[in-house]
Amino acid sequence: MAGDTNVERASRLDTATISDALDKLGIAGQCYQITGRDPSFAFAGRAYTMLCGAAANPPGTVGDFIDDVPEGHVMVIDNRGRDDATIWGDILTEIAHRRKLAGTVINGINRDVALCRQLGYPVFSRGNWMRTGKDRVQVEQMNCPVDIGGARVCPGDIMRADADGVLVIPQEHEERVLAEAERIHEAEESIRMAVRGGMSLVEARRQFNYHHLQTRQHD
């Protein structure tokens, strides 16, 4: 997201490094089993959330929410982990790509994977299958806290995704998490440079305090 300093900071860090910072600070932000539909997919952006549920009788709809998502944001959909009906497909992918969303994260599944790969539009989910969510899934609430792979995501939280998966940095902790992740990144880069310069890995890890980088802090 242009102009959002902390999103830009997150974009320069990989998820493994941010994950270590989350662990060190005791924050549960890793979205378990939510992976990219292509290993090249990656993004950083702020969350725009949607909670879904089983369709009523008569069924509701998934609506036209995509028109309201701001450019550069991540569409975060909690479909309660359902893997028997999709909540995202080619029309939404095409519109999201055209509207310059950062990506989509789904606690559930999507379909039409070929198009998101063709367009390079990042979709992260529990998997993909072709059966429609029409008359099976409906929107319950927009812009509310949601559960994505065991991590709580609130509107405006930073989402970061890459080949290793996706995680959330809660707004109330983002400065601490990013600062800690940057410190970890710098230490690991120093270790790499030292080893390339001929230092043993044991000595480099000792010198740059490697074994304490991910150790949880206690208040």
C-alpha positions as CSV (number, residue, x, y, z in Angstrom):
1,M,0.0,0.0,0.0
2,A,1.6,3.2,-1.1
3,G,2.1,5.7,1.6
4,D,1.6,3.2,4.5
5,T,5.0,3.0,6.1
6,N,4.3,-0.1,8.2
7,V,2.9,-2.0,5.3
8,E,6.0,-1.1,3.3
9,R,8.2,-2.3,6.2
10,A,6.3,-5.6,6.4
11,S,6.7,-6.1,2.6
12,R,10.5,-6.0,3.1
13,L,10.4,-8.9,5.6
14,D,9.6,-12.5,4.9
15,T,6.9,-14.3,6.8
16,A,9.4,-16.6,8.6
17,T,11.1,-13.6,10.1
18,I,7.9,-11.9,11.1
19,S,6.7,-15.3,12.6
20,D,9.8,-15.4,14.7
21,A,9.1,-11.9,16.0
22,L,5.5,-12.8,16.8
23,D,6.7,-15.9,18.7
24,K,9.2,-13.8,20.6
25,L,6.5,-11.3,21.7
26,G,3.9,-14.1,22.4
27,I,1.5,-13.0,19.7
28,A,-0.5,-15.6,17.8
29,G,-0.5,-14.3,14.2
30,Q,0.4,-17.3,12.0
31,C,-2.6,-18.5,9.9
32,Y,-2.3,-22.2,10.1
33,Q,-2.7,-24.2,6.8
34,I,-3.6,-21.1,4.7
35,T,-1.3,-21.3,1.7
36,G,-0.9,-19.7,-1.7
37,R,-2.5,-21.2,-4.8
38,D,0.8,-20.6,-6.4
39,P,4.3,-20.5,-4.7
40,S,5.1,-17.2,-6.4
41,F,2.2,-15.4,-4.7
42,A,3.1,-12.8,-2.1
43,F,1.6,-9.5,-0.7
44,A,1.5,-7.1,2.2
45,G,-1.6,-5.0,2.9
46,R,-4.3,-4.1,5.4
47,A,-7.2,-6.4,6.1
48,Y,-10.8,-5.8,4.9
49,T,-12.7,-8.6,6.5
50,M,-15.9,-10.7,5.8
51,L,-17.5,-13.4,7.9
52,C,-19.6,-16.1,6.2
53,G,-22.0,-18.8,7.3
54,A,-24.2,-21.5,6.1
55,A,-27.0,-20.3,3.8
56,A,-30.4,-19.8,5.2
57,N,-33.7,-20.9,3.6
58,P,-34.4,-19.0,1.5
59,P,-30.6,-18.4,1.0
60,G,-28.9,-15.1,1.3
61,T,-26.0,-14.1,-1.0
62,V,-22.3,-13.3,-0.8
63,G,-23.2,-9.9,-2.1
64,D,-21.2,-7.4,-4.1
65,F,-18.7,-6.6,-1.4
66,I,-15.7,-6.4,-3.8
67,D,-16.8,-3.0,-4.9
68,D,-16.2,-1.6,-1.4
69,V,-12.7,-2.9,-0.8
70,P,-10.1,-0.1,-1.0
71,E,-7.1,-0.4,-3.4
72,G,-4.1,-2.0,-1.8
73,H,-6.1,-3.8,0.9
74,V,-6.3,-7.6,1.4
75,M,-9.7,-9.3,1.2
76,V,-9.9,-11.5,4.2
77,I,-12.8,-14.0,4.2
78,D,-13.7,-16.3,7.1
79,N,-15.8,-19.1,5.6
80,R,-15.3,-21.1,8.9
81,G,-12.8,-23.5,7.2
82,R,-15.4,-25.1,4.9
83,D,-13.9,-27.2,2.2
84,D,-17.1,-28.4,0.5
85,A,-18.1,-25.1,-1.1
86,T,-16.1,-22.2,-2.5
87,I,-16.4,-18.6,-1.6
88,W,-14.2,-17.1,-4.3
89,G,-13.9,-17.6,-8.1
90,D,-12.9,-16.1,-11.4
91,I,-15.2,-13.1,-11.4
92,L,-14.0,-11.9,-8.0
93,T,-10.4,-12.6,-9.0
94,E,-10.8,-10.5,-12.2
95,I,-12.4,-7.6,-10.4
96,A,-10.0,-7.7,-7.4
97,H,-7.1,-7.7,-9.8
98,R,-8.5,-4.8,-11.8
99,R,-9.2,-2.8,-8.6
100,K,-5.6,-3.4,-7.5
101,L,-6.3,-5.2,-4.3
102,A,-3.2,-6.7,-2.7
103,G,-4.6,-10.2,-2.5
104,T,-7.2,-12.5,-0.9
105,V,-7.1,-14.7,2.1
106,I,-9.7,-17.3,2.8
107,N,-10.4,-19.6,5.8
108,G,-12.0,-22.0,3.3
109,I,-11.5,-22.8,-0.3
110,N,-11.6,-21.1,-3.7
111,R,-11.9,-22.2,-7.3
112,D,-10.8,-21.0,-10.8
113,V,-7.1,-21.2,-9.8
114,A,-6.0,-21.0,-13.4
115,L,-7.1,-17.3,-13.7
116,C,-5.5,-16.1,-10.5
117,R,-2.2,-17.7,-11.7
118,Q,-2.6,-16.2,-15.1
119,L,-3.2,-12.7,-13.7
120,G,-0.7,-13.0,-10.9
121,Y,-3.4,-12.2,-8.4
122,P,-2.5,-13.7,-5.0
123,V,-5.1,-16.0,-3.4
124,F,-4.3,-17.8,-0.2
125,S,-6.7,-20.4,1.1
126,R,-7.1,-23.9,2.6
127,G,-7.3,-25.4,-0.9
128,N,-9.3,-25.3,-4.1
129,W,-12.2,-27.3,-5.5
130,M,-14.8,-26.4,-8.1
131,R,-18.2,-26.6,-6.3
132,T,-20.0,-23.3,-5.9
133,G,-21.0,-21.7,-2.7
134,K,-24.2,-20.4,-4.2
135,D,-27.1,-21.3,-2.0
136,R,-24.7,-22.9,0.4
137,V,-22.8,-19.9,1.8
138,Q,-23.9,-16.4,2.7
139,V,-22.4,-13.2,4.2
140,E,-23.0,-12.8,7.9
141,Q,-21.1,-9.7,8.6
142,M,-18.6,-7.2,7.1
143,N,-15.6,-5.5,8.7
144,C,-15.7,-7.6,11.8
145,P,-13.1,-9.7,13.6
146,V,-12.6,-13.1,11.9
147,D,-10.6,-16.3,12.5
148,I,-8.1,-17.3,9.8
149,G,-6.3,-20.5,10.5
150,G,-6.5,-19.9,14.3
151,A,-5.4,-16.3,14.1
152,R,-7.7,-13.4,14.9
153,V,-7.8,-10.8,12.1
154,C,-9.4,-7.5,12.6
155,P,-10.2,-4.8,10.0
156,G,-7.0,-2.8,9.3
157,D,-4.6,-5.4,10.6
158,I,-1.5,-5.9,8.4
159,M,-1.5,-9.1,6.4
160,R,1.8,-10.5,5.0
161,A,2.0,-13.5,2.7
162,D,4.6,-15.3,0.7
163,A,5.6,-18.9,-0.3
164,D,5.7,-20.0,3.4
165,G,2.1,-18.9,4.1
166,V,0.2,-16.0,5.5
167,L,0.2,-14.2,8.9
168,V,-1.4,-11.2,10.6
169,I,0.2,-8.4,12.5
170,P,-2.4,-6.9,14.9
171,Q,-2.6,-3.1,14.7
172,E,-2.1,-2.7,18.4
173,H,1.2,-4.6,18.2
174,E,2.5,-3.7,14.7
175,E,5.2,-1.3,15.8
176,R,6.7,-3.8,18.3
177,V,6.4,-6.7,15.9
178,L,8.0,-4.9,12.9
179,A,10.8,-3.5,15.0
180,E,11.5,-7.0,16.4
181,A,11.3,-8.6,13.0
182,E,13.7,-6.0,11.6
183,R,16.2,-6.7,14.4
184,I,16.0,-10.5,13.7
185,H,16.5,-9.9,10.0
186,E,19.6,-7.7,10.6
187,A,21.1,-10.3,13.0
188,E,20.5,-13.2,10.5
189,E,22.0,-11.1,7.7
190,S,25.0,-10.4,9.9
191,I,25.4,-14.1,10.5
192,R,25.3,-14.8,6.8
193,M,27.9,-12.2,6.0
194,A,30.2,-13.4,8.8
195,V,30.0,-17.0,7.5
196,R,30.7,-15.8,3.9
197,G,33.7,-14.0,5.3
198,G,35.1,-17.2,6.8
199,M,33.8,-17.3,10.3
200,S,32.4,-20.6,11.5
201,L,28.6,-20.9,11.9
202,V,29.0,-21.7,15.6
203,E,31.0,-18.5,16.2
204,A,28.8,-16.4,14.0
205,R,25.6,-17.6,15.8
206,R,27.3,-16.9,19.2
207,Q,28.5,-13.5,18.2
208,F,25.1,-12.3,16.9
209,N,23.0,-14.0,19.7
210,Y,21.3,-16.3,17.3
211,H,19.9,-18.8,19.8
212,H,18.0,-16.0,21.6
213,L,16.5,-14.4,18.5
214,Q,13.2,-16.3,18.8
215,T,13.1,-16.9,22.5
216,R,9.9,-15.5,24.0
217,Q,10.2,-12.3,26.0
218,H,8.6,-12.3,29.4
219,D,7.1,-9.2,30.9
